[in-house]
Each structure stands twice: as structure tokens, then as C-alpha cells.
Amino acid sequence: MLEGRELTAIDSVFACSTTRLASVVHELGKRHGWRIERRDQPVDTTDGRTATVTAYSLSADVREAAFASGARAWVDEVKVARATRRNGG
């Protein structure tokens, strides 16, 4: 979300290895005071139904404030740590 993308629960499973995105979103809002935007998004299921999922995002103002307080360094550190773990380090 800090890089301007929306994130859904299924996205978070693959991108962040968590099934508890709503909890993470709640904690980010509580800990950092970020206003996290939520948008209901219809998605088609494999059995023909339509389900509704929540897509979370941060406004440009929130992202700018986060980066001004050091978020860029944190994001870069996380990316390095994930790459190291994927490569067996």
C-alpha cells in the first residue's frame, strides 16, 4: 500500500504471507494514525458466484507523510530481508 497499490486479503497471502490483512490494517491505523481507505470490490468465483472483497489503499497524502517519517528505509529493508530469505540466507 505504501507504494500506491491496493491490497486485498488474497493479495496479502502471496505478497506478505499473512491471512490476517484486516488485523494488519487495523494495527497500522492504530499505531501510525494512517487513514486506510477501504473499497468493496466484487470478484467472480470459480463456481459462478460473485463475492465481495475489501481492497485497502493509502491516499497520496498518507503515503507522503509515511515516507517523510522514514517509511522508505523500512520498505527497502523489508525487500532486502525477503530476498535474502527466498535465496536461502
C-alpha positions in Angstrom: 0.0 0.0 0.0 2.9 2.4 0.7 3.9 2.0 -3.0 0.4 3.1 -4.1 -1.2 -0.2 -4.8 -4.4 -1.6 -3.5 -4.2 -4.8 -1.4 -6.8 -7.5 -0.8 -6.7 -10.4 1.6 -5.7 -12.8 -1.2 -3.0 -10.4 -2.3 -1.6 -10.3 1.2 -1.3 -14.1 1.3 1.0 -14.1 -1.6 2.8 -10.7 -1.1 3.0 -10.7 2.7 2.5 -14.3 3.8 -0.5 -13.4 6.0 -4.1 -14.3 6.0 -4.9 -11.6 8.6 -4.8 -8.4 6.4 -7.7 -6.8 8.3 -5.8 -7.1 11.5 -2.7 -5.6 10.0 -4.7 -2.7 8.5 -6.3 -2.1 11.9 -2.9 -2.1 13.6 -1.3 0.2 11.1 -4.1 2.7 11.6 -3.8 2.5 15.3 0.0 2.5 15.5 0.7 5.2 12.9 -2.6 7.1 12.7 -2.9 6.3 9.0 -6.3 6.7 7.4 -6.5 3.5 5.4 -9.1 3.6 2.6 -11.4 0.6 2.1 -13.4 -0.2 -1.1 -15.7 -3.1 -1.6 -14.8 -4.9 -4.8 -16.9 -7.6 -6.5 -15.0 -10.6 -7.7 -16.1 -13.7 -9.7 -15.6 -17.1 -8.0 -14.8 -20.3 -9.8 -18.2 -21.7 -9.0 -20.0 -18.9 -10.8 -20.9 -16.7 -7.8 -19.9 -13.1 -7.2 -18.3 -12.4 -3.9 -17.3 -9.1 -2.4 -13.8 -8.5 -1.0 -12.3 -5.4 0.6 -9.5 -3.6 -1.2 -7.3 -1.4 1.1 -5.2 1.5 0.0 -3.4 4.6 1.2 -4.0 8.1 -0.2 -1.1 10.0 -1.7 -1.1 12.3 1.4 -0.8 9.4 3.8 1.9 7.8 1.7 3.8 11.1 1.6 3.6 11.6 5.3 4.7 8.0 5.9 7.8 8.4 3.7 8.6 11.8 5.3 8.8 9.9 8.6 11.1 7.1 7.4 8.9 4.6 5.7 11.1 4.4 2.5 14.1 3.0 4.5 11.8 0.4 6.2 10.3 -0.7 2.9 13.8 -1.1 1.4 14.9 -3.1 4.4 11.9 -5.4 4.1 12.6 -6.0 0.4 16.2 -7.0 1.1 15.2 -9.3 4.0 12.6 -11.0 1.9 15.1 -11.5 -1.0 17.6 -12.9 1.4 15.1 -15.4 2.9 14.0 -16.5 -0.6 17.6 -17.2 -1.6 18.2 -19.3 1.5 20.1 -16.7 3.5 
